[in-house]
Every structure is written in structure tokens, then in C-alpha cells.
Amino acid sequence: MTEEHKPQEPGSMAELLEEYDRKPRRTPEIGDRVAARIISIGREHVFVDTGTKLDGIIDRKELELEDGTLPYQEGDVIDVFVQSKRGQEIRLSRALAGIGGLSLLREAKEKGAPVEGKVLEVVKGGYRVETLGHRAFCPFSQMDLARVEDPSVHVGQTYRFLVSELDEDEPDIVLSRRSLLAREREEAQSTFFASLGEGDILSGTVKKLMPFGAVVELGPDVEGMVHVSEMSWSRILAPEDIVAVGERVAVKVLAVEADPNTGRRKISLSMKQVGEDPWNTVTERFRPMQKLRGRVTRTADFGVFVEIAPGVEGLVHVSEMSYTTRVKRPSDLVKAGDEVDVMIKEIQPEQRRISLSMKEAEGDPWIELDRRYPVGRVVEGVVEKKERFGVFVRIEPGVTGLLPRSVIDRSALASSVDKLREGDPVTVTIERVDMEKRRISLSPADTCEEGDWRPFSTQPQGRLGTLGDKLLTALEKGKKKD
């Protein structure tokens, strides 16, 4: 048996095509709405499948955008209306246009088919419009979804309208463009929501900024809200610091819910979740002992939080805030928004924690302090605090020594030291440096009488040992006898 005489299996493609050709299908009438699939795109015309045995043709210019581009391709389905029928060809259009009788206008009204009309002039209460060879009227309130300040902006424009009123006795024709725009908007919204799902990544335009977030337009009269917490991984930025009105942004759909009061669907969006969580790569970008600059996000009694990268915060404990200042309240030293240098001490990505130190970043003033301040060196300091047991003297930021009361009382300058106040300058001598306990013992610098050799000695003015002490005592006795 040859291939061409081989019987087809039931339900084969050949049988389906044959059944399709035999099946009677109603030929659309003028004014009918047709969902047509584009078959071919020519230089001047677009050819479509109307779902019948008759071919459909549309003027390409009617489908083109203002810049001359065609936003359709072969296979796309478009909604059009039957404008005329000639033999085996159906002329289609996005609206009924040209010269027609009142019967065509009545049919357009009955079927809800749009008609094409040109706005001629502004008249009392609205506009004079020419459509299908007839004069019609469109009220101001029915020209657009929102009323414009200058009505003349519509004059000379060609729009599509719906026939809202057509008197049978007197040919008074009233048109509405607003109704058509509202219908098209509802259709666009239905199509949009039908394909919308949680997790979708969309592109939108920022329409409004508020303290708690941004409103993003996703389509015709379709808006979503991006809460400020979902705008950026950084928690210290305000909405106006992240985006501007009119800016195009990528967003992720978090939820779509119906408002119980209005029935409108509310769309929750996120901008930050379009990108990757910054904590996923924190160990790749940062390491312990790394020094960097960050911004204080908030303060607490136990320390301050510092953002070292958008969405990545670390804690500076109060004990790690300063070597040079005794910090009781972190807010006394820094405030939210301040930029500070920090050093990373520890990273715990699983707990999303980073331990930071401000004092390690600024440097430990006690490093090699015993070399900078050898015993016997005379230095200038500032009285930091006076206590019953002595006077604390700051010799440099973060380095404070004690001038003991017992040493002061043995000094010839005891009365002068007692008169000192906090903030006064004072000259002291380094007596002892304990690096392990971070303590410095001091004595008044000018403790000798006239002729004393010690201030001019090139040797450190520490203890001279037993023999040195005896010699010093003998010299002092000899001076008293003289």
C-alpha cells in the first residue's frame, strides 16, 4: 500500500485539518469584534487569521507606534473590529472608520464597537467630533480618564470612541472616549493579574515617595508598594536616598492580596530581593583584622551598630569604642549617621554577626609606651581628675598616670599641686611604667632645691640603688651644714 493511500489513524493531524475545513463557521459581520492571529507582516498591510475561511487585512500604519515601530510579530493575537467585507477579504481595524450610515453607528453602539473620530473644536460643555461622516458630541467629562486644564489640547486629534447615545428620531450622537479607555484599562488589568504570581520579577516606574516606602507603577492603573524595609539591604537610608520619582526600577512580587474594603488588589513588592542577600558573600569580602570605614546606624547602652556595607552591620561593644576616652554612654561619643573607622574582630556568617572595634582601628596608645616614656623623663601633662589618694594626669590621649598623694606630700611643691584644677597643665616626672597592668606612677617634676644636680643628670632619674641612696643622703646633709 502506497503512502498516499495509507489510511490515517483516528485523531491524526490530517483528520483534524480536514474536519476544520468542513466545520461551518460563521462569517463575522461589520462591527463584530475579532481575535485575529497575525500570519504575515508586509510593508503596508498586516495579514491575519480571523478564524474563518476569509482572510483578514489591517493597514500597518494603524498598528504602528508614533515612532513608526510595530509592537507586534507573527503569531501575536490582537483584538480588532470588522470594518468591511469585500469578496474573500475582510478589512479589519482597531475602530470603525470612514464613511458610514447611521445604521453602522447603531450597530457599533449595540455591539460596543469603537468608532474612529476626529476632534474638530471645543463647544459649550464638550467637543464637536466627526465620526463615520457624521457630527457627534463628546462631553468634557467623557473625553479622558482625568480632566485636563486646557481643553484645546484634544482639538485636531483622532481618537477611538464608544457610541453612548444615538437618538432614533433625531440623529443626535453622543460619544465617550472615557468609557473606552476605562474598558481597555480593565482588560489590561485582567490580563496583567491573570499572569501575575508571587516571585515574579517586574519592571516599573516610581510614581510617589513616602516616609514608609515607594509606590511603583507596574502597568495601566496597576500600582504596588515597596516598603522602606524592602527598598535596600541598608537600613539607614530613607526612600528619597534610594530612588527618585520617575525612575525605572526592578521589583520582585512578594504578595498579591485583595483589599476587603475596596476590593482592589494590593501588590507588595521588594527592590532589595531582586539582588542577592549581601550576607551570602560576607566571608568573601571581609576578614578579621581588616580595617575599614563604616556608618553608625544606631546606638544602644551596650554599644553601637555600624554598617560596613549595604545590608551588613556589625556591633562595636562599648568596651571596644575607645582607648582614649572612658565611654559610659555610647551616644556621648557617636550618633547615628556618623562615619567611623572600625576593625573587624570576628565574623559569624551563620548568626549574621560581626564584632567590630573602634579603638583597635585608631590604635593602642600603650604600644611601646615604655620606650616613649622612659623612667625619669619629664613631660607636660594635664590634670584629668583629683581624688583623695592622688591626682590623675593625662600625658597623651589614652594614657593617664597617677601622681600619688604620698609623693605629693613629700614634695616641696605640694601646695602648688593642691591648687591645681581639672584641665590645668602640670609638669611631671615618669617614676614607674607597668605595661602589664597599664599603670604609670608620676612625681612632681621640680622636687629639688637650688644647686641640686639631679635635673641636670643625663641618667634616668629612677632609684640609684643602696650605694646611690647613701651618697645622695650624705650630699643633702653636707648642704644643710653649710
BELDA-V310281 format. One line per field, one symbol per residue. psi: psi as a letter, one per 40 degrees, with the letter a starting at -180 (. if undefined). Layout:
psi->???
//
This chain:
psi->hiddehiiiheiddddddddddhhhhhiiheihhhhhhdihaddihhiheeaehiihhhdddeiideeihfiihdihihiihdihhbfhhhiieihiahiidddddddddefhiihihhdihihebihhhhfeihihhideedidhhidhdedeheihihiihdhhhddhghhhihddddddddddddddddddehiheihihihhdihideaihhhdahfhiihhideedidheeiideediiheihihihhdihihhddeeihhhhihddediihdedededdiiiehhihihhdiiideaihhheihehiihhideedidehhhdhdeddiiheihihihhdihgddefihhihddddeiheehfddddgihehhihahhdihideahhhheihehhihgidddddeiefdddddeiiheiiihihhdhhgddefihhiihdgeiiheheddeieihfaieidddddddddddddddd.
//
